């Protein structure tokens, strides 16, 4: 059905071709953005010793970062659904750049909190609009586009700890300044994407064909969105434990050095980056509900075994967990966008924001739990979280609903 589109409307595959150069560019920008964010948890062992922090304070650093990176995102997405801002991507990266400079010179715990909040604010501007760019450049291959976009972010998250281990750990906190170079590169890339967005994507989007409704009732859509958010909770609470405390777990259980533990974290995050790419295309082909089911619930056997494994099998199990659990997010985002057509920015902001918020809350609560019990106990508790994936059973088959409509 032809209807009048909004400036941020979604084009169908018939309305445009897949703009791979734009997808690769926004994926690279996502890599750089998330690499900068990954510096924060990667320097935890360093700042814990330098500032004599306990695990609860480390968790609070993550909470402040994740909250500033999450609370604003749905509002940014809601606003830009109505009033697209092509160059807001470069502005957001500029805010993150200021946060990195501040972090490199931070001399107190509260200064660190202020610095990470700036990086979080930059991320809150970046994610909703960059996800929209991927959607507009998809040419109808929505799962593939979201996976390419997410692949960059997860690759950046994996590179952050590795580069921190090679640069920051040997040379100290002020060497964080080296990460301003990729931030400046990202600003340049995002400015060019902003030009494409303004001159090419917006004129086409203004003439877009609106997406077909699923025909589901508001109540069913609301319940489905709640289930999706619970799945995000299980995924990101577990990932909060891994990204914030996996290095401490390995150092405590296997007596690894900081550098060796960081390399193990890099291996886990690299597995996430690899697994991310599969979720979107497989969701396009076989249905997103099945990929969500396999991704989250399928990770449960590996997470349940991990606390009882030796170092070799811990590495293997962390790789299997990363490969599986990472494939869900792209499928969840596109599934939710199809549940609520025309709300691309708001959905992206809501789910990215909720993911970051759950990561921050999880890190803070798990840090407090670690102080009261032990790091090993934290990983015992977290191992059960993927079982929440059984809720996927109650999600409707959106593809069939849209076809029927």
C-alpha positions as CSV (number, residue, x, y, z in Angstrom):
1,X,0.0,0.0,0.0
2,X,1.4,3.4,-0.9
3,X,1.3,5.9,1.9
4,X,3.0,9.2,2.6
5,X,6.4,8.5,4.2
6,X,8.1,10.4,7.0
7,X,11.6,11.7,6.5
8,X,12.8,8.8,8.5
9,X,10.6,6.2,6.8
10,X,12.0,2.8,5.7
11,X,12.5,1.9,2.1
12,X,11.8,-1.5,0.8
13,X,14.2,-3.5,-1.3
14,X,12.4,-2.4,-4.4
15,X,13.0,1.3,-3.5
16,X,16.8,1.1,-3.2
17,X,19.8,-1.1,-3.7
18,X,22.0,-2.3,-0.9
19,X,24.7,0.4,-0.4
20,X,27.6,-1.8,0.7
21,X,30.1,1.0,0.8
22,X,28.0,2.9,3.3
23,X,27.4,-0.3,5.3
24,X,31.1,-1.0,5.5
25,X,31.8,2.6,6.4
26,X,29.3,2.7,9.2
27,X,30.6,-0.7,10.4
28,X,34.1,0.7,10.5
29,X,32.8,3.7,12.5
30,X,31.1,1.2,14.9
31,X,34.3,-0.7,15.2
32,X,36.2,2.5,16.2
33,X,33.4,3.7,18.5
34,X,33.1,0.4,20.4
35,X,36.9,-0.1,20.5
36,X,37.1,3.2,22.4
37,X,34.3,2.1,24.8
38,X,36.1,-1.2,25.4
39,X,39.1,0.7,26.8
40,X,37.0,1.4,29.9
41,X,36.6,-2.2,31.2
42,X,40.0,-3.1,29.8
43,X,41.8,-0.7,32.2
44,X,39.9,-1.9,35.3
45,X,42.9,-3.9,36.7
46,X,45.1,-0.8,36.2
47,X,42.8,1.8,37.9
48,X,41.8,-0.7,40.6
49,X,45.4,-0.8,41.7
50,X,46.2,2.8,41.1
51,X,43.2,4.2,42.9
52,X,42.7,1.4,45.4
53,X,39.2,0.6,44.3
54,X,37.1,-2.3,45.4
55,X,34.9,-4.4,43.1
56,X,31.8,-2.4,44.0
57,X,33.5,0.8,42.8
58,X,34.6,-0.9,39.6
59,X,31.0,-1.9,39.1
60,X,29.9,1.8,39.7
61,X,32.3,3.0,37.0
62,X,30.6,0.6,34.5
63,X,27.1,1.6,35.8
64,X,27.8,5.4,35.3
65,X,29.2,4.7,31.8
66,X,26.3,2.3,30.8
67,X,23.6,4.5,32.2
68,X,24.8,7.6,30.3
69,X,25.1,5.4,27.3
70,X,21.6,4.0,27.7
71,X,19.1,6.5,29.2
72,X,19.4,9.0,26.3
73,X,19.3,6.5,23.5
74,X,15.5,5.9,23.2
75,X,14.9,9.7,23.3
76,X,17.6,10.3,20.7
77,X,16.0,7.7,18.5
78,X,12.5,8.9,19.0
79,X,13.5,12.5,18.1
80,X,15.5,11.5,15.0
81,X,12.7,9.3,13.8
82,X,10.8,12.6,13.2
83,X,13.8,15.0,12.7
84,X,16.8,13.1,11.2
85,X,20.2,14.7,12.1
86,X,22.8,13.4,9.6
87,X,25.8,15.0,11.3
88,X,24.8,14.1,14.9
89,X,27.0,11.0,14.4
90,X,30.2,13.1,14.1
91,X,29.1,15.2,17.1
92,X,28.6,12.2,19.3
93,X,32.1,10.9,18.4
94,X,33.4,14.3,19.3
95,X,31.9,14.0,22.8
96,X,33.5,10.6,23.2
97,X,36.9,12.2,22.1
98,X,36.6,14.7,25.0
99,X,35.9,11.8,27.4
100,X,39.0,9.9,26.3
101,X,41.2,13.0,26.8
102,X,39.7,13.5,30.3
103,X,40.1,9.8,31.2
104,X,43.8,9.9,30.3
105,X,44.4,12.7,32.8
106,X,41.9,11.6,35.5
107,X,43.5,11.8,39.0
108,X,40.6,10.8,41.2
109,X,37.7,8.3,41.3
110,X,35.1,11.0,40.6
111,X,37.1,12.4,37.7
112,X,37.1,8.9,36.2
113,X,33.3,8.7,36.7
114,X,32.9,12.1,34.9
115,X,35.2,11.0,32.0
116,X,33.4,7.7,31.4
117,X,30.0,9.5,31.4
118,X,31.2,11.7,28.5
119,X,32.1,8.6,26.6
120,X,28.7,7.1,27.4
121,X,26.9,10.3,26.2
122,X,28.8,10.1,22.9
123,X,27.7,6.5,22.5
124,X,24.1,7.4,23.2
125,X,24.1,9.7,20.2
126,X,26.0,7.4,18.0
127,X,24.0,4.1,18.1
128,X,20.4,5.1,17.2
129,X,21.4,7.1,14.1
130,X,24.1,4.7,13.0
131,X,21.7,1.8,13.2
132,X,19.3,3.9,11.1
133,X,22.0,4.5,8.5
134,X,22.5,0.7,8.3
135,X,18.8,0.2,7.9
136,X,18.5,2.8,5.1
137,X,21.5,1.3,3.3
138,X,20.2,-2.2,3.6
139,X,18.2,-2.4,0.3
140,X,15.8,-4.8,2.0
141,X,18.6,-7.1,3.4
142,X,17.9,-6.0,6.9
143,X,19.4,-8.8,8.8
144,X,22.6,-8.7,6.8
145,X,22.9,-5.0,7.1
146,X,22.4,-5.1,10.9
147,X,25.0,-7.9,11.1
148,X,27.5,-6.0,9.1
149,X,26.9,-3.0,11.4
150,X,27.1,-5.1,14.6
151,X,30.2,-7.0,13.4
152,X,32.1,-3.7,13.4
153,X,31.0,-3.0,17.0
154,X,31.9,-6.4,18.3
155,X,35.2,-6.4,16.5
156,X,35.9,-3.1,18.2
157,X,34.9,-4.5,21.5
158,X,37.4,-7.3,21.0
159,X,40.2,-5.0,19.8
160,X,39.8,-2.6,22.8
161,X,41.2,-5.0,25.5
162,X,44.0,-6.3,23.2
163,X,45.2,-2.8,22.3
164,X,44.8,-1.8,26.0
165,X,47.0,-4.7,27.0
166,X,49.6,-3.7,24.4
167,X,49.5,0.1,25.0
168,X,47.9,1.1,28.3
169,X,49.0,-1.7,30.6
170,X,52.8,-1.2,29.9
171,X,52.8,2.6,29.6
172,X,50.1,3.7,32.1
173,X,46.9,5.7,32.2
174,X,48.1,8.7,30.1
175,X,48.7,6.4,27.1
176,X,44.9,6.3,26.7
177,X,45.6,9.5,24.7
178,X,46.7,7.3,21.8
179,X,43.1,6.2,21.4
180,X,42.1,9.8,20.4
181,X,43.7,9.0,17.0
182,X,40.9,6.4,16.0
183,X,38.3,8.8,17.5
184,X,39.5,11.6,15.1
185,X,39.4,9.0,12.2
186,X,35.9,8.1,13.2
187,X,34.8,11.7,13.1
188,X,36.1,12.0,9.5
189,X,34.3,8.8,8.4
190,X,31.0,9.9,10.1
191,X,31.2,13.3,8.5
192,X,31.3,11.6,5.1
193,X,28.4,9.3,6.0
194,X,26.5,12.4,7.2
195,X,26.9,13.9,3.7
196,X,25.5,10.6,2.1
197,X,22.7,10.5,4.6
198,X,21.7,14.1,3.9
199,X,22.1,14.1,0.1
200,X,21.1,10.5,-0.9
201,X,19.3,8.7,1.9
202,X,16.9,11.4,3.1
203,X,15.5,12.3,-0.3
204,X,14.8,8.6,-1.0
205,X,13.4,7.9,2.4
206,X,10.9,10.8,2.0
207,X,9.4,8.9,-0.9
208,X,9.6,5.5,0.9
209,X,7.0,2.8,0.8
210,X,5.8,2.2,4.4
211,X,6.4,-1.2,5.8
212,X,3.5,-3.7,6.0
213,X,1.9,-4.0,9.5
214,X,2.2,-7.4,11.2
215,X,-1.6,-7.3,12.0
216,X,-0.8,-8.1,15.7
217,X,-2.8,-6.5,18.5
218,X,-1.1,-3.8,20.6
219,X,-1.2,-6.2,23.6
220,X,0.6,-9.0,21.6
221,X,3.2,-6.5,20.4
222,X,3.7,-5.2,24.0
223,X,4.1,-8.7,25.4
224,X,6.5,-9.6,22.6
225,X,8.6,-6.5,23.2
226,X,8.7,-7.4,26.9
227,X,10.0,-10.9,26.1
228,X,12.6,-9.4,23.8
229,X,13.8,-7.1,26.6
230,X,14.0,-10.0,29.0
231,X,16.1,-11.8,26.4
232,X,18.4,-8.7,26.2
233,X,18.5,-8.8,30.0
234,X,19.8,-12.4,30.1
235,X,22.3,-11.8,27.3
236,X,23.8,-8.5,28.6
237,X,23.8,-9.4,32.3
238,X,25.8,-12.4,31.4
239,X,28.1,-10.4,29.1
240,X,28.5,-7.8,31.9
241,X,30.0,-10.6,34.1
242,X,32.3,-11.7,31.3
243,X,33.5,-8.3,30.1
244,X,34.0,-6.7,33.6
245,X,35.2,-9.7,35.6
246,X,36.4,-12.4,33.3
247,X,40.0,-11.2,33.7
248,X,39.7,-11.1,37.5
249,X,38.1,-14.6,37.4
250,X,41.0,-16.0,35.3
251,X,43.6,-14.3,37.5
252,X,42.0,-15.6,40.6
253,X,41.3,-19.2,39.5
254,X,44.3,-19.9,37.2
255,X,46.8,-17.3,38.5
256,X,47.2,-15.6,35.1
257,X,49.0,-12.3,34.6
258,X,46.9,-9.2,33.7
259,X,48.2,-9.4,30.1
260,X,47.4,-13.1,29.7
261,X,43.9,-12.6,31.2
262,X,43.4,-9.7,28.7
263,X,44.3,-11.9,25.8
264,X,41.7,-14.5,27.0
265,X,39.1,-11.7,27.2
266,X,40.1,-10.7,23.6
267,X,39.6,-14.4,22.5
268,X,36.1,-14.3,24.0
269,X,35.2,-11.0,22.4
270,X,36.6,-12.0,19.1
271,X,34.3,-15.1,19.1
272,X,31.4,-12.6,19.7
273,X,32.5,-10.6,16.7
274,X,32.6,-13.7,14.5
275,X,29.3,-15.0,15.7
276,X,27.6,-11.7,15.2
277,X,27.9,-11.8,11.4
278,X,25.9,-15.1,11.2
279,X,22.8,-14.0,13.1
280,X,21.4,-11.4,10.6
281,X,21.8,-13.4,7.4
282,X,20.5,-16.6,9.0
283,X,17.6,-14.7,10.4
284,X,16.8,-13.3,6.9
285,X,16.9,-16.9,5.5
286,X,15.4,-19.1,8.3
287,X,13.4,-16.6,10.4
288,X,14.6,-14.4,13.2
289,X,12.6,-16.2,16.0
290,X,14.6,-19.4,15.4
291,X,17.9,-17.7,15.5
292,X,17.0,-15.9,18.7
293,X,16.0,-19.3,20.2
294,X,19.2,-21.0,19.2
295,X,21.4,-18.1,20.1
296,X,20.4,-17.5,23.7
297,X,19.1,-20.9,24.9
298,X,21.7,-22.7,22.9
299,X,24.5,-21.0,24.9
300,X,23.2,-22.4,28.2
301,X,25.1,-25.8,28.2
302,X,28.4,-24.0,27.6
303,X,27.8,-21.3,30.3
304,X,26.7,-24.0,32.8
305,X,29.9,-26.0,32.2
306,X,32.3,-23.0,32.3
307,X,32.7,-22.6,36.1
308,X,33.9,-26.3,36.4
309,X,36.4,-26.3,33.5
310,X,40.2,-26.1,33.5
311,X,42.0,-23.3,31.7
312,X,42.0,-25.1,28.3
313,X,38.3,-25.9,28.4
314,X,37.4,-22.5,29.8
315,X,38.9,-21.0,26.6
316,X,36.9,-23.5,24.4
317,X,33.7,-22.9,26.3
318,X,34.1,-19.1,26.2
319,X,34.6,-19.3,22.5
320,X,31.4,-21.5,22.0
321,X,29.4,-19.1,24.3
322,X,30.6,-16.1,22.4
323,X,29.8,-17.5,19.0
324,X,26.3,-18.5,20.0
325,X,25.1,-15.7,22.3
326,X,26.4,-13.0,19.9
327,X,24.1,-14.0,17.0
328,X,20.9,-12.9,18.9
329,X,21.3,-9.1,18.9
330,X,21.0,-8.4,15.2
331,X,18.0,-10.7,14.9
332,X,16.4,-9.1,18.0
333,X,16.8,-5.6,16.7
334,X,15.4,-6.4,13.2
335,X,12.6,-8.5,14.7
336,X,11.6,-5.6,17.0
337,X,11.7,-3.1,14.1
338,X,9.4,-5.4,12.2
339,X,7.1,-5.6,15.2
340,X,6.8,-1.8,15.2
341,X,7.3,-0.5,11.6
342,X,8.4,3.1,11.1
343,X,10.1,3.3,14.6
344,X,13.6,2.4,13.5
345,X,15.5,5.0,15.6
346,X,13.4,4.5,18.7
347,X,13.7,0.7,18.6
348,X,17.4,0.9,18.0
349,X,17.8,3.4,20.8
350,X,15.6,1.4,23.2
351,X,17.4,-1.9,22.6
352,X,20.9,-0.5,22.5
353,X,20.1,1.6,25.5
354,X,18.5,-1.2,27.4
355,X,21.4,-3.5,26.6
356,X,23.9,-0.9,27.9
357,X,21.8,-0.3,30.9
358,X,21.5,-3.9,31.8
359,X,25.3,-4.3,31.3
360,X,25.9,-1.4,33.7
361,X,23.4,-2.6,36.3
362,X,24.7,-6.1,35.9
363,X,28.3,-5.0,36.4
364,X,27.5,-3.0,39.5
365,X,25.4,-5.8,41.1
366,X,27.8,-8.5,40.2
367,X,30.7,-6.4,41.6
368,X,28.9,-6.0,44.9
369,X,28.2,-9.8,44.9
370,X,31.8,-10.5,44.2
371,X,32.9,-8.4,47.2
372,X,30.4,-10.2,49.4
373,X,31.2,-13.7,48.1
374,X,33.8,-14.4,45.4
375,X,34.4,-14.0,41.7
376,X,33.9,-17.8,41.2
377,X,30.4,-17.5,42.9
378,X,29.5,-14.7,40.5
379,X,30.2,-17.0,37.5
380,X,28.2,-19.8,39.1
381,X,25.2,-17.4,39.3
382,X,25.6,-16.0,35.8
383,X,25.8,-19.4,34.2
384,X,22.0,-19.9,34.6
385,X,21.0,-16.6,32.8
386,X,20.8,-18.0,29.2
387,X,18.0,-20.4,30.4
388,X,15.7,-17.3,30.1
389,X,16.0,-18.0,26.3
390,X,13.1,-20.5,26.7
391,X,10.8,-17.4,26.6
392,X,11.5,-17.2,22.9
393,X,8.8,-19.9,22.5
394,X,6.1,-17.3,23.1
395,X,7.2,-14.9,20.4
396,X,5.0,-14.7,17.3
397,X,6.3,-15.5,13.8
398,X,6.6,-12.0,12.5
399,X,7.4,-13.0,8.9
400,X,4.3,-15.1,8.6
401,X,2.2,-12.4,10.2
402,X,3.4,-9.8,7.8
403,X,2.8,-12.1,4.8
404,X,-0.7,-12.8,6.0
405,X,-1.4,-9.0,6.5
